[in-house]
Amino acid sequence: MTGATPNSPATSRLADAASPPDQAQLARDVARHCAAFREPIPKLAVRQVANTLLPYLILCALMLGMAANGYALLTLPLAVPAGGLLVRLFIIQHDCGHGSFLPSRRGNDWLGRALSLLTVTPYDSWKRAHALHHASTGDLSRRGTGDIHTLTVREYLALPRRSRLRYRLYRNPLILIVLGSPLNFLLLQRLPSGVGLPWRTAWRDVLALDAALFAGLALLTLAVGGVGTVLWVFLPVISVAAWIGGWLFYVQHQYEETVWEEADTWDFHRAALGGSSYYVLPRVLQWFTGNVGLHHVHHLNSRIPNYRLQECLDGHEILGRVSRLTLRDSLGCLNLALWDEDARKLVGFARVRRLQVA
């Protein structure tokens, strides 16, 4: 099939592309198309590491030098591009976790672990938790690992008042993304219990990374003459990256026409194509985010390297039409918080108030 063109009709839902009985089959057909793009291309992988890691290290060195010589305030604007590059490095680490970035499994694992020193994300633990996320996306019976906690309307209404308030606070964008994303990267991921896996599974990976980060912090402190200088540079950079990453992770599955099903009707391919967004970003933002906005393609086949996702999308018309979210569309996702079992879509708390009045 040919790629979608700018004049192609925008299809926001999988239901608009096929009738319900045909949706799972359509998703399988598209998945077969995606399988042709799963082979890593070492030349492109090396190029991506070079054009991401080198600018990031140069920017960080420049910021450390400026902060150490009395120009600390001037480093703050540079935290934005540095944070963007850190997001791109995280996407490379993410691909390594899927075994998709390089042809060698060992090469993927060692590169992923090395990048964890920059992304402050424990590689092996995150790899396991993220695999569970891919295996259960859209399955109401398997929520809770590697995803954003989402209740159904009936579950929410069955809660006592205090638990409802707690859930509403958790789903508030200021708490979930603005405060929660940096907190997750900087603090929760420093704890074996904070990565979504049993403590016994995560402790070695998490504590090994913590020890390496402490050693790196000590060396940088000696090099620039103060821990305050190091923290002044890296806390804003990591926070910017966490905000971008937290927002991307949110809109990848938390949009109105996403797909959730009970276990007996859940289908992996249908959930991947219809329950993962195609976040249509300006080209520069797509570059910094490592094509992760093409998330429906990634969930159909997680072995496709990020540098081949656009090629895959361009090769099949449906991929350019379903689950589309523009930047403007995505802002409307902020008020979504509950899965409405009857309407088959995500809704906000306002709908629950209307139901209670009715």
C-alpha positions as CSV (number, residue, x, y, z in Angstrom):
1,M,0.0,0.0,0.0
2,T,1.1,3.5,-0.6
3,G,1.9,6.0,2.2
4,A,-0.6,8.5,3.4
5,T,-0.6,11.9,1.7
6,P,-1.4,15.3,3.1
7,N,-4.8,15.0,1.3
8,S,-5.7,11.7,2.9
9,P,-8.7,11.9,5.1
10,A,-7.7,12.0,8.8
11,T,-8.9,8.9,10.5
12,S,-8.7,9.5,14.3
13,R,-10.0,6.0,15.4
14,L,-9.4,2.5,14.3
15,A,-13.2,2.1,14.3
16,D,-13.3,4.6,11.4
17,A,-10.9,2.5,9.3
18,A,-12.8,-0.8,9.7
19,S,-15.9,-2.3,11.1
20,P,-15.5,-4.0,14.6
21,P,-15.2,-7.6,13.3
22,D,-12.4,-6.5,10.9
23,Q,-10.4,-4.3,13.2
24,A,-8.2,-7.1,14.7
25,Q,-7.6,-8.5,11.2
26,L,-6.7,-5.1,9.9
27,A,-4.2,-4.6,12.8
28,R,-2.6,-8.0,12.0
29,D,-2.2,-7.1,8.4
30,V,-0.5,-3.8,9.3
31,A,1.7,-5.7,11.8
32,R,2.9,-7.9,8.9
33,H,3.8,-4.8,7.0
34,C,5.8,-3.5,10.0
35,A,7.8,-6.7,10.4
36,A,9.7,-5.8,7.2
37,F,11.3,-2.9,9.1
38,R,12.6,-4.6,12.2
39,E,16.2,-5.2,11.1
40,P,18.7,-2.7,12.7
41,I,21.0,-0.7,10.4
42,P,24.3,-0.2,12.2
43,K,25.3,2.8,10.1
44,L,22.2,4.7,11.1
45,A,22.5,3.6,14.7
46,V,26.1,4.9,14.9
47,R,25.1,8.1,13.3
48,Q,22.3,8.6,15.8
49,V,24.5,8.0,18.8
50,A,27.1,10.5,17.3
51,N,24.6,13.2,16.5
52,T,23.0,12.9,19.9
53,L,25.7,12.0,22.5
54,L,28.4,14.4,21.2
55,P,26.2,17.5,21.2
56,Y,24.8,16.6,24.6
57,L,28.3,16.2,26.2
58,I,29.5,19.4,24.6
59,L,26.4,21.3,25.9
60,C,26.9,19.9,29.4
61,A,30.6,20.7,29.4
62,L,29.8,24.3,28.3
63,M,27.2,24.7,31.0
64,L,29.5,23.3,33.7
65,G,32.2,25.7,32.6
66,M,29.8,28.7,32.6
67,A,28.4,27.8,36.0
68,A,31.8,27.3,37.5
69,N,32.9,30.7,36.3
70,G,30.1,32.8,37.6
71,Y,27.6,32.6,34.7
72,A,25.2,30.2,36.3
73,L,22.0,32.0,35.2
74,L,23.0,31.8,31.6
75,T,23.1,28.0,31.7
76,L,19.3,27.7,32.3
77,P,18.2,28.4,28.7
78,L,20.7,25.8,27.6
79,A,18.9,23.2,29.8
80,V,16.1,23.1,27.2
81,P,18.1,21.8,24.2
82,A,20.2,19.7,26.5
83,G,17.0,18.2,28.0
84,G,15.8,17.5,24.5
85,L,19.0,15.7,23.6
86,L,18.7,13.7,26.8
87,V,15.2,12.6,25.7
88,R,16.7,11.4,22.4
89,L,19.4,9.5,24.4
90,F,16.6,7.9,26.4
91,I,14.9,6.7,23.2
92,I,18.2,5.1,22.2
93,Q,18.3,3.4,25.6
94,H,14.7,2.4,25.1
95,D,15.4,0.8,21.8
96,C,18.4,-1.1,23.3
97,G,15.9,-2.5,25.9
98,H,13.8,-3.8,23.1
99,G,16.9,-5.3,21.4
100,S,16.2,-3.2,18.3
101,F,18.9,-0.5,18.2
102,L,21.9,-2.7,17.2
103,P,22.1,-6.1,15.6
104,S,23.9,-7.6,18.7
105,R,22.0,-8.4,21.9
106,R,25.1,-7.8,23.9
107,G,25.8,-4.6,22.1
108,N,22.3,-3.3,22.9
109,D,22.6,-4.2,26.6
110,W,26.0,-2.6,27.1
111,L,25.0,0.6,25.2
112,G,21.8,0.7,27.2
113,R,23.6,0.4,30.5
114,A,26.1,3.0,29.5
115,L,23.4,5.5,28.6
116,S,21.7,4.8,31.9
117,L,24.5,6.9,33.5
118,L,23.1,9.9,31.7
119,T,19.4,9.1,31.7
120,V,19.5,8.1,35.4
121,T,17.2,5.2,34.5
122,P,18.2,1.7,35.6
123,Y,18.4,-0.2,32.4
124,D,17.6,-3.8,33.2
125,S,14.8,-3.0,35.6
126,W,13.2,-0.6,33.2
127,K,13.6,-3.1,30.3
128,R,11.6,-5.7,32.2
129,A,8.9,-3.3,33.4
130,H,8.5,-1.9,29.9
131,A,8.2,-5.3,28.3
132,L,5.3,-5.9,30.7
133,H,3.7,-2.6,29.5
134,H,3.9,-3.7,25.9
135,A,2.4,-7.1,26.7
136,S,-0.6,-5.7,28.5
137,T,-1.4,-2.3,26.9
138,G,-5.1,-1.8,26.7
139,D,-5.9,-4.9,28.8
140,L,-8.1,-3.8,31.8
141,S,-7.2,-6.9,33.7
142,R,-3.5,-6.2,33.6
143,R,-3.1,-2.5,34.5
144,G,-0.4,-1.3,36.8
145,T,3.0,-2.0,35.4
146,G,4.8,0.5,33.3
147,D,1.7,2.6,32.6
148,I,-0.3,5.5,34.1
149,H,-2.8,4.3,36.7
150,T,-6.2,4.5,35.1
151,L,-9.5,3.6,36.7
152,T,-12.8,2.9,35.0
153,V,-15.9,5.1,35.8
154,R,-17.5,2.3,37.8
155,E,-14.3,1.6,39.8
156,Y,-14.0,5.3,40.6
157,L,-17.7,5.6,41.6
158,A,-17.3,2.6,43.9
159,L,-14.4,4.3,45.9
160,P,-14.9,6.0,49.2
161,R,-14.7,9.8,49.1
162,R,-11.1,10.0,50.4
163,S,-9.8,7.5,47.7
164,R,-11.6,9.5,45.0
165,L,-9.8,12.6,46.2
166,R,-6.5,10.8,46.2
167,Y,-7.1,9.6,42.6
168,R,-8.1,13.1,41.5
169,L,-4.9,14.5,42.9
170,Y,-2.8,11.8,41.2
171,R,-4.4,12.6,37.9
172,N,-4.0,16.3,38.2
173,P,-1.5,17.3,35.4
174,L,0.5,19.4,37.8
175,I,1.1,16.5,40.1
176,L,1.2,13.7,37.5
177,I,3.6,15.4,35.0
178,V,5.1,18.7,36.4
179,L,6.0,17.3,39.8
180,G,5.7,13.6,39.2
181,S,8.0,13.2,36.2
182,P,11.1,14.7,37.8
183,L,10.3,13.0,41.1
184,N,10.2,9.7,39.3
185,F,13.5,10.1,37.5
186,L,15.4,11.7,40.3
187,L,14.1,9.9,43.4
188,L,11.8,7.0,42.8
189,Q,14.2,5.3,40.3
190,R,16.9,5.5,43.0
191,L,14.8,3.0,45.0
192,P,14.4,-0.7,44.1
193,S,10.8,-0.4,45.0
194,G,10.2,2.5,42.7
195,V,10.7,0.9,39.3
196,G,7.5,-1.1,39.2
197,L,9.0,-4.5,39.8
198,P,9.5,-6.7,42.9
199,W,12.3,-5.5,45.2
200,R,14.3,-8.7,44.7
201,T,14.2,-8.3,41.0
202,A,15.3,-4.7,40.9
203,W,17.7,-4.2,43.8
204,R,21.0,-5.1,42.1
205,D,20.4,-3.1,38.9
206,V,19.1,0.0,40.8
207,L,21.8,0.0,43.5
208,A,24.6,-0.5,41.0
209,L,23.4,2.5,39.0
210,D,23.0,4.6,42.2
211,A,26.6,3.7,43.1
212,A,27.8,4.7,39.6
213,L,25.9,7.9,39.7
214,F,27.3,8.8,43.1
215,A,30.8,8.1,41.8
216,G,30.2,10.3,38.7
217,L,28.8,13.1,40.8
218,A,31.9,12.9,43.1
219,L,34.3,13.1,40.1
220,L,32.4,16.0,38.5
221,T,32.4,17.8,41.9
222,L,36.1,17.5,42.1
223,A,36.6,18.7,38.5
224,V,34.4,21.8,38.7
225,G,35.0,22.7,42.4
226,G,31.6,22.2,44.0
227,V,28.6,19.9,44.1
228,G,26.3,22.9,43.8
229,T,27.6,23.7,40.4
230,V,27.0,20.1,39.2
231,L,23.5,20.1,40.6
232,W,22.7,23.5,39.2
233,V,23.5,22.2,35.7
234,F,22.1,18.7,35.8
235,L,18.9,19.1,37.8
236,P,17.3,21.5,35.3
237,V,18.5,19.3,32.4
238,I,17.0,16.1,33.8
239,S,13.9,18.0,34.9
240,V,13.3,19.3,31.3
241,A,13.9,15.8,29.9
242,A,11.5,14.3,32.5
243,W,8.8,16.8,31.7
244,I,9.1,16.1,27.9
245,G,9.2,12.3,28.6
246,G,6.4,12.4,31.0
247,W,4.1,14.3,28.6
248,L,5.0,12.0,25.7
249,F,4.3,8.9,27.8
250,Y,1.0,10.4,28.8
251,V,-0.3,11.2,25.4
252,Q,0.9,7.9,23.9
253,H,-2.1,6.1,25.5
254,Q,-4.2,8.7,27.4
255,Y,-6.3,10.1,24.6
256,E,-10.1,10.0,24.2
257,E,-10.5,7.3,21.5
258,T,-7.8,4.9,22.8
259,V,-8.6,1.2,23.2
260,W,-9.2,-0.7,26.5
261,E,-10.8,-4.1,26.6
262,E,-11.5,-6.8,29.2
263,A,-9.2,-9.9,29.1
264,D,-11.7,-12.0,27.1
265,T,-12.0,-9.6,24.3
266,W,-8.5,-8.0,24.4
267,D,-6.4,-8.4,21.2
268,F,-2.7,-7.4,21.2
269,H,-2.6,-6.0,17.6
270,R,-5.9,-4.1,17.9
271,A,-4.8,-2.6,21.2
272,A,-1.4,-1.6,19.7
273,L,-2.9,0.0,16.6
274,G,-5.9,1.6,18.2
275,G,-4.7,2.2,21.7
276,S,-1.4,3.9,21.0
277,S,-1.3,7.3,19.5
278,Y,0.3,8.7,16.4
279,Y,1.6,12.1,17.8
280,V,2.1,14.3,14.8
281,L,4.9,16.7,15.8
282,P,6.9,19.3,13.9
283,R,10.0,17.8,12.4
284,V,12.4,19.3,14.9
285,L,10.4,17.9,17.8
286,Q,10.1,14.6,16.2
287,W,13.9,14.5,15.8
288,F,14.5,15.4,19.5
289,T,12.0,12.8,20.6
290,G,13.4,10.0,18.5
291,N,10.2,9.4,16.5
292,V,8.5,8.1,19.7
293,G,5.4,9.9,18.6
294,L,4.9,7.1,16.0
295,H,3.9,5.0,19.0
296,H,1.2,2.9,17.3
297,V,3.9,1.6,14.9
298,H,6.2,0.9,17.9
299,H,3.6,-1.1,19.7
300,L,2.7,-3.1,16.6
301,N,6.4,-4.2,16.4
302,S,8.7,-3.1,19.2
303,R,11.7,-4.5,17.3
304,I,11.6,-1.7,14.8
305,P,14.5,0.8,15.6
306,N,13.3,4.3,16.1
307,Y,15.3,5.5,13.1
308,R,13.1,3.2,10.9
309,L,9.7,4.1,12.3
310,Q,9.0,6.9,9.8
311,E,10.0,4.6,6.9
312,C,7.5,2.0,8.2
313,L,4.7,4.6,8.6
314,D,5.2,6.0,5.2
315,G,4.8,2.6,3.6
316,H,1.3,1.9,4.8
317,E,-1.6,4.4,4.4
318,I,-3.5,3.3,7.5
319,L,-0.6,4.0,9.8
320,G,-0.7,7.7,8.8
321,R,-4.5,7.9,9.5
322,V,-5.4,6.1,12.7
323,S,-4.9,7.4,16.3
324,R,-3.7,10.8,15.1
325,L,-3.0,13.5,17.7
326,T,-1.7,17.0,16.8
327,L,-0.2,19.3,19.3
328,R,-3.5,21.1,19.6
329,D,-5.4,17.9,20.0
330,S,-3.1,16.6,22.7
331,L,-3.9,19.6,25.0
332,G,-7.4,18.3,25.2
333,C,-6.1,15.1,26.7
334,L,-5.2,16.8,30.0
335,N,-8.6,16.5,31.4
336,L,-9.0,12.8,30.7
337,A,-8.8,10.5,33.7
338,L,-11.3,7.6,33.5
339,W,-12.3,4.8,31.1
340,D,-16.0,4.9,30.4
341,E,-17.0,1.3,30.0
342,D,-20.3,2.3,28.3
343,A,-19.1,5.0,25.9
344,R,-15.8,3.1,25.2
345,K,-13.6,6.1,25.6
346,L,-11.6,8.0,28.1
347,V,-13.5,10.8,29.8
348,G,-12.9,13.5,32.4
349,F,-14.3,13.9,35.9
350,A,-17.0,16.3,34.5
351,R,-18.7,13.4,32.8
352,V,-18.9,11.5,36.1
353,R,-20.5,14.5,37.8
354,R,-23.1,14.6,35.0
355,L,-23.8,10.8,35.4
356,Q,-24.3,11.3,39.1
357,V,-26.7,14.2,38.5
358,A,-28.6,12.1,36.0
